[in-house]
Amino acid sequence: MSGNKSEKKVKHKSCYQCEGKGYIEIRDCAGEIQRTETCSFCEGKGYRISRTG
């Protein structure tokens, strides 16, 4: 027995909502970009953290 607690591995995956950009583009019906907003899913990081183990 080593006495170590099981280590959790942290993986960074690209955010599916903003596709890793950290922001989303709000477009009008013609497809023109009206504004950009910080992605609320990843909080502007561009990736989401998933813990395994």
C-alpha positions as CSV (number, residue, x, y, z in Angstrom):
1,M,0.0,0.0,0.0
2,S,1.4,3.3,-1.0
3,G,-1.1,5.4,1.0
4,N,-1.8,7.8,-1.9
5,K,-5.3,8.8,-2.6
6,S,-6.5,8.1,-6.1
7,E,-5.6,10.9,-8.3
8,K,-8.2,12.5,-10.5
9,K,-7.1,13.1,-14.1
10,V,-8.2,16.5,-15.5
11,K,-8.9,16.7,-19.2
12,H,-9.5,19.8,-21.2
13,K,-12.0,19.4,-24.0
14,S,-13.0,22.2,-26.4
15,C,-16.3,23.8,-25.5
16,Y,-19.0,22.4,-27.7
17,Q,-21.0,25.7,-27.6
18,C,-18.3,28.1,-28.7
19,E,-16.1,25.5,-30.5
20,G,-13.1,26.6,-28.4
21,K,-13.2,30.3,-29.2
22,G,-14.4,31.5,-25.8
23,Y,-17.1,33.6,-27.3
24,I,-20.2,33.1,-29.4
25,E,-21.4,35.3,-32.3
26,I,-25.0,36.5,-32.3
27,R,-26.2,36.7,-35.9
28,D,-29.3,38.2,-37.5
29,C,-31.6,36.4,-39.9
30,A,-29.4,37.4,-42.9
31,G,-26.3,35.8,-41.2
32,E,-24.5,39.0,-40.4
33,I,-22.8,39.2,-37.0
34,Q,-24.6,41.6,-34.7
35,R,-22.5,41.1,-31.5
36,T,-20.3,38.7,-29.7
37,E,-20.8,37.5,-26.2
38,T,-18.6,35.5,-23.7
39,C,-19.6,31.9,-23.8
40,S,-21.6,31.1,-20.7
41,F,-20.8,27.4,-20.8
42,C,-17.0,27.7,-20.5
43,E,-17.0,31.3,-19.1
44,G,-14.7,32.5,-21.9
45,K,-12.0,29.9,-21.5
46,G,-12.7,28.0,-24.7
47,Y,-12.6,24.6,-23.0
48,R,-14.5,22.7,-20.3
49,I,-12.9,20.7,-17.6
50,S,-13.9,17.1,-17.1
51,R,-12.6,15.1,-14.2
52,T,-12.2,11.4,-14.4
53,G,-11.0,8.8,-11.9
